[in-house]
Amino acid sequence: MPLHFSAAEFDRRRDAVRASMADQGLDALLVFKQESMFWLTGYDTFGFCFFQCLVVPAKGEPVLVTRSADLRQAQLTSNIQDIRIWVDRDGADPASTDLRPVLEELGLRGRRVGVEFDTHGLTYRNGKRLEAALEGFATLEEASLLLSKIRLVKSVEELVYVREAAKLGDAALDAAVAATHAGADEGVILARMHDAIFEGGGDYPGNPFIIGSGPQALLCRYYTGRRKLDARDQLTLEFAGVYRQYHAALMRTLLVGEPDDDHRRMFDAAKEALLTAEAALVPGRTMGEVFDAQAAVLDRHGMRAHRLNATGYSLGAVYAPSWMDWPMFYTGNPVVMAPGMTFFIHIILMNSETGRAMTLARTSLVTEGKAEPLAKAPLEMIVR
């Protein structure tokens, strides 16, 4: 089956990773993040819940150590030529019995080896086994952000998929609005949103869509349980269009029945804050400045107690359990923005005293000039 990117694109990515490895004095990189493997080779699987590692040497071809269930997954979805299988058995320790021999074969004894430690693809237990297996064999260096920093700027080929994801996000919002009314079942609304994405050729999201109405509209996470909307209600939705694993997220609080003054004030504050944050999405400025810009607006509107301490994050091709990519918008974040970066900025206001919620969010692309919002949905209060 054809890969989702050109051979030239994969070559460019590998060269960029090896240049960064050279800058850090690394002789190899042990890749455990599934998004890193996908970006670097096309390898697409949820098998990272088990031990697997992509070894990227400074010279030569990468080697994948994985389970038999993912052999054909790697063969069909990636450009990896050297695939080693560790065998499931009682007491299996693939870091010692399978990965270490590969590193020995690659001449990495006594060398400096970078490791992606900060990932759900490497559990604490497996991380301890990895360190034990390589103790005295090689010097392990923290390298969790090596690929993340490179992935932050999207290529021309990647942006094609990002834009497709944004179209699917718009379609999901349209489907949600059409299904929202007094008496509507949350489960039906959720189903219609997923229908729009899957029927449009999209993928599963990196985390569950967030849906909550009534008092649960104040929640920022998915929870189990469904209810039907009252004649006057609020419905918070956070979701993402997903295409070739690339995410473009949106967030809205829909209102059923006549909005009250609290909701109107919260919406006005959220809209001004979002537009102010997007205006700060320019090359050369820091992510911390973006957070501070929107926070100042919300605080001026009297919303300090109702806002969050972070206001969004980078988006890309990511895997469960979260579609959040590195880095995040918070005060003092020194990461400098550049053209080609895609960010989800969310304005989330939750007033526990009044029981009111209001959210407004979308994904934007940093350009040489003004940021480009990728969603086409207007920033208007949605009332059903």
Solvent accessible surface area in square Angstrom, and as a share of the most:
residue,aa,sasa,rsa
1,M,138,0.62
2,P,116,0.73
3,L,56,0.28
4,H,65,0.29
5,F,14,0.06
6,S,49,0.32
7,A,79,0.61
8,A,75,0.58
9,E,13,0.06
10,F,7,0.03
11,D,83,0.43
12,R,104,0.38
13,R,0,0.00
14,R,38,0.14
15,D,95,0.49
16,A,33,0.25
17,V,0,0.00
18,R,51,0.19
19,A,58,0.45
20,S,24,0.15
21,M,1,0.00
22,A,73,0.57
23,D,126,0.65
24,Q,82,0.36
25,G,39,0.38
26,L,8,0.04
27,D,44,0.23
28,A,0,0.00
29,L,0,0.00
30,L,0,0.00
31,V,0,0.00
32,F,1,0.00
33,K,16,0.07
34,Q,3,0.01
35,E,33,0.15
36,S,0,0.00
37,M,0,0.00
38,F,1,0.00
39,W,4,0.01
40,L,1,0.01
41,T,1,0.00
42,G,6,0.06
43,Y,0,0.00
44,D,32,0.16
45,T,12,0.07
46,F,168,0.70
47,G,8,0.08
48,F,22,0.09
49,C,82,0.49
50,F,96,0.40
51,F,9,0.04
52,Q,2,0.01
53,C,0,0.00
54,L,0,0.00
55,V,0,0.00
56,V,1,0.00
57,P,6,0.04
58,A,45,0.35
59,K,177,0.75
60,G,45,0.43
61,E,97,0.43
62,P,4,0.03
63,V,3,0.02
64,L,0,0.00
65,V,0,0.00
66,T,1,0.01
67,R,42,0.15
68,S,61,0.39
69,A,75,0.58
70,D,10,0.05
71,L,40,0.20
72,R,150,0.55
73,Q,74,0.33
74,A,0,0.00
75,Q,100,0.44
76,L,99,0.49
77,T,23,0.13
78,S,11,0.07
79,N,38,0.20
80,I,11,0.05
81,Q,149,0.66
82,D,42,0.22
83,I,33,0.17
84,R,70,0.26
85,I,58,0.29
86,W,19,0.07
87,V,90,0.52
88,D,71,0.37
89,R,121,0.44
90,D,153,0.79
91,G,66,0.63
92,A,17,0.13
93,D,40,0.21
94,P,6,0.03
95,A,1,0.01
96,S,44,0.28
97,T,73,0.42
98,D,31,0.16
99,L,0,0.00
100,R,72,0.26
101,P,66,0.42
102,V,3,0.02
103,L,0,0.00
104,E,76,0.34
105,E,110,0.49
106,L,59,0.29
107,G,46,0.45
108,L,8,0.04
109,R,126,0.46
110,G,63,0.60
111,R,123,0.45
112,R,90,0.33
113,V,0,0.00
114,G,0,0.00
115,V,0,0.00
116,E,0,0.00
117,F,58,0.24
118,D,104,0.54
119,T,27,0.16
120,H,124,0.55
121,G,5,0.05
122,L,12,0.06
123,T,68,0.39
124,Y,176,0.67
125,R,161,0.59
126,N,24,0.12
127,G,10,0.10
128,K,110,0.47
129,R,61,0.22
130,L,0,0.00
131,E,89,0.40
132,A,71,0.55
133,A,9,0.07
134,L,1,0.01
135,E,140,0.63
136,G,80,0.77
137,F,2,0.01
138,A,15,0.12
139,T,71,0.41
140,L,43,0.21
141,E,48,0.21
142,E,110,0.49
143,A,5,0.04
144,S,4,0.03
145,L,62,0.31
146,L,6,0.03
147,L,0,0.00
148,S,4,0.02
149,K,118,0.50
150,I,40,0.20
151,R,13,0.05
152,L,10,0.05
153,V,67,0.39
154,K,12,0.05
155,S,20,0.13
156,V,125,0.72
157,E,57,0.25
158,E,2,0.01
159,L,30,0.15
160,V,82,0.47
161,Y,34,0.13
162,V,1,0.01
163,R,95,0.35
164,E,59,0.27
165,A,0,0.00
166,A,5,0.04
167,K,128,0.54
168,L,14,0.07
169,G,1,0.01
170,D,21,0.11
171,A,39,0.30
172,A,0,0.00
173,L,6,0.03
174,D,95,0.49
175,A,23,0.18
176,A,0,0.00
177,V,32,0.19
178,A,74,0.58
179,A,16,0.13
180,T,0,0.00
181,H,97,0.43
182,A,53,0.41
183,G,42,0.41
184,A,6,0.05
185,D,43,0.22
186,E,0,0.00
187,G,25,0.24
188,V,66,0.38
189,I,0,0.00
190,L,22,0.11
191,A,41,0.32
192,R,111,0.41
193,M,1,0.00
194,H,43,0.19
195,D,59,0.31
196,A,22,0.17
197,I,2,0.01
198,F,81,0.34
199,E,145,0.65
200,G,42,0.40
201,G,40,0.38
202,G,11,0.11
203,D,40,0.21
204,Y,167,0.63
205,P,24,0.15
206,G,5,0.04
207,N,26,0.14
208,P,76,0.48
209,F,4,0.02
210,I,12,0.06
211,I,2,0.01
212,G,1,0.01
213,S,0,0.00
214,G,11,0.11
215,P,98,0.62
216,Q,60,0.27
217,A,0,0.00
218,L,32,0.16
219,L,76,0.38
220,C,30,0.18
221,R,167,0.61
222,Y,85,0.32
223,Y,57,0.22
224,T,118,0.69
225,G,38,0.37
226,R,102,0.37
227,R,63,0.23
228,K,128,0.54
229,L,5,0.03
230,D,76,0.40
231,A,80,0.62
232,R,145,0.53
233,D,14,0.07
234,Q,12,0.05
235,L,0,0.00
236,T,1,0.00
237,L,1,0.00
238,E,12,0.05
239,F,0,0.00
240,A,0,0.00
241,G,0,0.00
242,V,0,0.00
243,Y,37,0.14
244,R,72,0.26
245,Q,32,0.14
246,Y,2,0.01
247,H,2,0.01
248,A,3,0.02
249,A,1,0.01
250,L,3,0.02
251,M,0,0.00
252,R,4,0.02
253,T,5,0.03
254,L,0,0.00
255,L,3,0.02
256,V,4,0.02
257,G,24,0.23
258,E,112,0.50
259,P,13,0.08
260,D,28,0.14
261,D,95,0.49
262,D,39,0.20
263,H,15,0.07
264,R,102,0.37
265,R,134,0.49
266,M,6,0.03
267,F,16,0.07
268,D,83,0.43
269,A,0,0.00
270,A,0,0.00
271,K,73,0.31
272,E,64,0.29
273,A,0,0.00
274,L,0,0.00
275,L,80,0.40
276,T,44,0.26
277,A,0,0.00
278,E,13,0.06
279,A,74,0.57
280,A,2,0.02
281,L,0,0.00
282,V,41,0.24
283,P,48,0.30
284,G,56,0.54
285,R,86,0.31
286,T,35,0.20
287,M,0,0.00
288,G,3,0.03
289,E,66,0.30
290,V,0,0.00
291,F,11,0.04
292,D,64,0.33
293,A,23,0.18
294,Q,4,0.02
295,A,7,0.06
296,A,62,0.48
297,V,10,0.05
298,L,2,0.01
299,D,55,0.29
300,R,157,0.57
301,H,68,0.30
302,G,55,0.53
303,M,16,0.07
304,R,124,0.45
305,A,91,0.71
306,H,32,0.14
307,R,32,0.12
308,L,68,0.34
309,N,113,0.58
310,A,23,0.18
311,T,3,0.02
312,G,0,0.00
313,Y,7,0.03
314,S,1,0.01
315,L,1,0.00
316,G,1,0.01
317,A,3,0.03
318,V,4,0.02
319,Y,22,0.09
320,A,56,0.44
321,P,74,0.47
322,S,29,0.19
323,W,4,0.01
324,M,79,0.35
325,D,21,0.11
326,W,72,0.25
327,P,5,0.03
328,M,69,0.31
329,F,0,0.00
330,Y,92,0.35
331,T,85,0.49
332,G,62,0.59
333,N,3,0.02
334,P,100,0.63
335,V,27,0.16
336,V,81,0.46
337,M,2,0.01
338,A,32,0.25
339,P,46,0.29
340,G,11,0.10
341,M,10,0.05
342,T,1,0.01
343,F,0,0.00
344,F,0,0.00
345,I,1,0.01
346,H,17,0.07
347,I,1,0.01
348,I,9,0.04
349,L,0,0.00
350,M,25,0.11
351,N,19,0.10
352,S,97,0.63
353,E,161,0.72
354,T,57,0.33
355,G,28,0.27
356,R,75,0.27
357,A,0,0.00
358,M,2,0.01
359,T,1,0.01
360,L,1,0.00
361,A,0,0.00
362,R,25,0.09
363,T,2,0.01
364,S,2,0.01
365,L,9,0.05
366,V,1,0.00
367,T,37,0.22
368,E,148,0.66
369,G,43,0.41
370,K,176,0.74
371,A,16,0.12
372,E,51,0.23
373,P,42,0.26
374,L,8,0.04
375,A,9,0.07
376,K,156,0.66
377,A,16,0.12
378,P,85,0.54
379,L,16,0.08
380,E,107,0.48
381,M,43,0.19
382,I,30,0.15
383,V,65,0.37
384,R,114,0.42
